[in-house]
């Protein structure tokens, strides 16, 4: 390929361009640069526990991943708000291969997603592991932790705890996790195609800062990984300084082994080998996806498990509440009902000790499934229950609504349900639960969460 690079004017940072030409060679750089003139592919990942019409072209490294021919207005799709699918970049779905090839998916696992917002990796992991496992979905920035909590609730799996803690806080949980996923904050070179601001903000100084931050994060969370546990490291950047060089430095300080994966050559994923490091690089002119780096390490050093003192015991719900609410969920024997003030929620019984350890150590945001709020001896169903994969739909009155009504509901506008009986009604759209409405004698109260409402009007 002898394309004139002068014809590809994307204003790449000069230092970035120089380094990439050295990495790729002139011809491959030309193909890389030209690919940035194209629109990035649109991809989603389907929730296997919810009803959704399977559309699109399969993503080869992710069973539930799909490429879409064009980008729809997701905000105006009620199935999106119901958690029937998650909009996620295709390259990052490669995480699935690490879990399928290396991790025992049928075993009860404790998994940490350290930098989880907005929720793509955590929702993906929840779809892969067993219901007896537990995911700690953490985000350092509080505002982003709230977005993460919303997306976890929409996904609907009951075995997840959302926390808002710094990586240093996890040093207290020595030997606690079977798997730790570190999608490290980076210089964002792999986002240049879909985010021109990332290109404008790039600098060598920022690369250096990111590299140093990544080293600190790895050092902070390493003690929390069990002996023989798996640490998955990824970035959305190309440079070796933030990827294989960082991991090479880290491997010299710790007893670990890099774990290779079996790849299909047709995927176009590049294998990176440098000293002992084994990693995988996604380049947008070789794969249908954005830039991405991925590597897997197994911890070999001896790690004693330190039992954390449980300071925050969960308060069981009353026998009356349990008797009332057990019929609201499927498999109630697998979950324990707890109460905090007026809120009743469930958590997996087998994970109670681990959960109490987490909430005694970290900053808790959300966990399990919120079931009901108690008000004057009445039980008001929570929105999270409507979206949960454990809701017993057969217990409740349900009303299937059309697209126009669904958008009104998501906007918290006034809706009419003339055929629905008085009481709490579960609204569904194309088989997916959207949330609750309270049907009264003379009106319908729209109970969609105020903080989640959409503002866009349908055409």
N, C-alpha and C positions, 0 to 999 in steps of 0.2 A: 504494500500500500504506500503510495507516494503522494498523499494529499498535502496540499500547501497549507501549512499551519497558519499562515497569515490570513487565510479565509475563514478561520474559526476564531471569531472575536467575542470571547466571553469575559474578557477582562479578568482572567485568573490572576491571583497574586503572583508576582514574578518569582518569589522564592519558592512558592508552591509548585509553579510550572517547572522550574529548573529541577527540583527534586523528583517530580513525577517523571520527567523525561529521563533522568538518570535511572529510575526504577524500572520504567516500562520500555524504554527505547523510543526513538522518534516515531516509528510507524504505529506502535501500540498507543502512544500518547495521542497521536492524531485521531485514532478511532475513539479513544476515551473522551477527548475534547468534543468531537462531533456528536457523541451520544448526549452531551449536555444541552444540545439544541433541541432534543426531543422531549416530549412530556413524559414524566415518570409514570410507570405503570400503576394502575389502581388495583388494590388488593384488599380482600377481607378474609377473616377467619370465622367459620361458622361454629356456633355453640352446639355441641353434639347433644346436649340435654334439652334443647328447645326446638320447637317446630319452625322450619324455615324452608322455603322453596330453594332447592340447590341450583344455583345459577353460576355461570362463569366457567373458566378453564382451570383445571387443577394446578396448584403449585406443587412441583414434584417432590419437595422435601417436607411437605406438611399436608397430612391427609385431609384436614378440614380447610386448608387454604385455597382461595380462588382468586384468579385474576378476572377483573371486570373489563368489558370492552370500552366503557366510558365511565366517567365519574358522575354518579347521580347526586342529587341534593340529599345527603344523608339526614340532614336536620328534618326533612319532611317525610322521612320513612319511619312510621311507627315501629316497625320491626327492629330498627336500630336502637330506639329508646327502650324497647322491651328486652334488650340483651340477646337477641337472636343471632347476632354476629358482631364482630369487632373489626373496626377499620384499622388495618395494621400493614406496615411495610413488609413486603414479601421476604426480603433477605433476613430480617430479624426472626422470622418464623423457623429459621434453621435451628433454633434452640431445641426444637422437637427431636432432632436427630440425636443430640446428646442424651436426652432422656430415654428415647427408645433403644438406643444401642448400648448404653452404659448403666443406666439407673434401673433398679428393680421396681417396675411400675406397680406391681401387685403388693409390694411391701408397705407397711406403715412408715412414712417418711416425714421428717421435719425439714422443710425447705425455706430458705430465706431468699427473697428477692429484695436486694438491698436498696436499689434506686429504682423504685417500681413505677412511679407515675409516668404516664397517665393510666397504665394498667395492662398494656399489651402482653408483657411477659407473664405476669401473675395469672391473668385469665387463661393464658395458654397452658401454663403449668397445671392449673386446676383441672383443665380438660383432660390432661394426660395421666395424672396420678390417681391413686385409689381414694375412695371416700374416707378411708381410715387414716389418711395422711393429713398434715397440717401445713399450710403456707403462711409464712409471715411476710406480708407485703408492706415494705417500709419506704417512706419518702421523707427526706430531710426537711424540705420546704413545706411549711404548714398549708399554704394555699393550694399547693399541688397535692398534698395529702388528702385534702377535701375532695378534689377531683378524682383522685385514686379511689377514695371510699365510694363515691357515686358509681364509678364504673364497676367496682367489685360487687356492689349491691345489684346492679343491672345484670351482671353475669349470673348471679344467683346461687353460687355454690356456698354451702354452709361451713366449709372447713378452711376458712381464711380469716386471719387477723390483720387489720391495717394499723400500722404504727407510724409515729412521726418522731424518729430518733436519729441522732448522729451516729456515724459508723463507730466512733469510739465507745459508744454505749454497749456495743455487742461484745466487747472484751470481757464483760461480766458473765457472759453465757458460754464459758469454756466447754468445748466438746459437745455442744448442744445440737448442731445441725448436721444432717446427712448430706445436704446439698446447699451450696451458697451460689447465687447468681449475682455477679457484679457486672452490670451494664454501666460502665464507668462514664462519668461526665468527660467529654472530650472536645477537641477543636472542631468537630463537625464537618470534616472534609467530605464525608460521604453524603452530606445533605446539600451540596452545592447546587445540584440540579433542581431540587424542589424548593430550595430556600436561598435566594440570591443574597439575603442579608448575612447568611452564614459565610458566604464568600467575602463580603465586604468587611466582616468583622475578623477575618482570619489574620493571624500574625505569628511570626516565630516566637514572640514573647508569650503569646497565649498557648502555643504548643508546649513550651517549656513549663508554664504554669500547670497545664493539664497533666503533663507527665508526672510532675511532682505530686499533684493531688492524687493521681491514680496510685502512686506508690504508697502514699499514706493510707488510702482506703484499703488496699490489699493487706497492709501490715495490721490495720485495726481489726479486720474481720477474720483474719486467719486463725486466731485462737478459738473462735466460736465454732470452727469446723471440726467434726469428729475425726479421729484417726481412721484412715481409709475413706474418708468422705471426699466428695467431688466439689471442686470450685470451678465454675464456668465464668470466663472473663470475656467481655465483648466491648467493642467501641464502634462508633459510626465514623471512623476515620481511617486513613490509609497509611500514615507515616509510621515507620518502625519505632520511633522514639516512644510513642504512646502504646505500641503494641508489642512486637516480639522483643525489642530491646528492654522494655520495662519488665516483661516476664522473664527474660534471661537474667536480669539483675535479681529479681525476686527469687528465682530458682536457686541461685547461688547462696542465698541466705537461709533457705528452708529445705527440708527433706521432702521432696515431691517428685512425681513422675507425670509427664505429659501423656495424655491419652489420645491416641489417633482414632479417627472415624473411618468407616467405609463409605466412600463417595461414588456416585454414579458419574462417570466422566461427562455425560450429556448435560449435567447441571451447569457446568461452566465454572464451578467453584475452584479457586486456586489454593493449593496446599503450600503453606509457608513452613520452611524448616530452617532454623538458625540455631547453631549449637544444639542444645537439648530441646529447644522450643519447637512444638508442633502447633501450627495454627491454620486458620482458613480465612482467605480474603475474597470478598465479593467485589467485583468491579462491574460498573453498570454497562460496559460494552461487552461483557462476557456472560452476564446473567440478566434475567428480567427482574431487576431490583436495584436498590440503592447501595452505596458503599458501606461495607461492614467488615469487621474483623472478629474472629471467634477462636477461642482456645479453651482446652479442658485440662485441669490438673487434678491429680489424686494425691491426697495428703498421706505421706508415709511416716511422718514423725509421730512418736508416741504422744498421745494427748489424753491426760486424765480428765474425766468428766467431773466438773465441780458442781455440786448441788446448790442451786440458788435458794436462799431463804425466801419462802413465800410470804409476802407481807399483805397482799391483797387477795383475800379469799372471796370467791363468788358467793352471792346469797341465793340459795335455792328459792324458786317461786313456791307459793303456798300450794297445799294439796288441792284446794278448790280450783286454783288457776290451772294446775296441771291437768286436772280432770276435764276442765272446760276446753283447754287449748290442744290437748293431745290429738283430737280429731281434726285439727286444722292442718296437720302435716302428715306426710307419709313416713312410715317406719319410726314412730315416736319413741320406741324403745332404744333407738340408737342415739338419741339426743336427750340432754338434760335441760330443763327449763330453769332460768335464773331471772331474778328481778333486781333492777336498779331504779330506785325511786318509783315512778309510775310505769316504767318500761319493762316488758317481759320479753326475753330473747332466749334462743336456744344455741347450744354449742355441742359438738360431738362429744359424747360421754367418754370415749376412749382417750380423748386428748385433753381432758380437764386439767390434769396436773401440769402438762406443758403450757396450756393456756394461762393458768394462774401464775406460772413462772414468768411468762412473757409480760403479763400486765403488772407484775411486781417489779419488773426490770426496765421496761420501755414505756414510752408515752403512747397510751392506747387511744385510737381514733374510732375504730369500728371493728366488730367481730361477730362471727356466727351469722344468725338470722334474727333480725328484730321481728317479733311476732305480733305484739299488741300493746297498746297503751291502756292502762286501767283508769277509768274516769267514772266516779260515782257508781261503782260496782258493775259498770259496763266495760266490755272489752272491744276496743276500737282497733281493727286490723291495721297493721303497719304496711307502708308501701313496699318495704323490702320483702315482706312475705309474699306479696302479689308476684314479684319478680323471681322468687326463689324456686330452685329446682325441687324443693321438698314440699311445696304447697300441695295440699289435698284439694284439688279443684272441685272434686265431686261433692265436697261438703258445702260449698258456697253457691249462692245464686250467681250465674254468669250471664253476661250479655255481650254478644258479638256485635261490634260496631263497624261502620264503614270508614273509609279514609277521611271523609270530610269531618265526621264526628270525632275520629281519633285525633286529628290535628287540633280541633277545638279543645279537646280534653287536654292535650299536651301544652296548649297555650293557657290553660286554666280559664277558658271562656265558659260561658253558660252552655250546657248541653241538655238535651231532652231525651228521656228514656221512657216513652209512653207505655211500653209493654212490660216494664220491669216492676216487680212487686216492691213494696216499701221495705227498706232496710239496706244493709251494705251489699253492694253488687260488684262483682269482679268483672271488669271490662276486658274483653279480648279483641285482638285484631289478627285475622288470618291464623288463628290458633295460638297466638302468643298473648300472655297476660300483660296488660298495660298498667293496671292499677285499680284503685277503688273509687266508687262513687257512692254517696249516701242518698238513696231515693227517699224523699219525704212526700207527704200527701200533696203538697202544692209546688214542689220544686225539687231539683237535683243538686246536691252539694258536690262540687268537683273537688276531689281530695288529692289531686296530683300535687306533689311537693312544690311549694312556691319557689324554692331556690333552684329547682330543676326546669322550670317551665321554659318553653321555647318562645321566641318573639317573632319568628319569621311567619309570614302569612303564606298560605298555599295559593297558587295562581288560580 
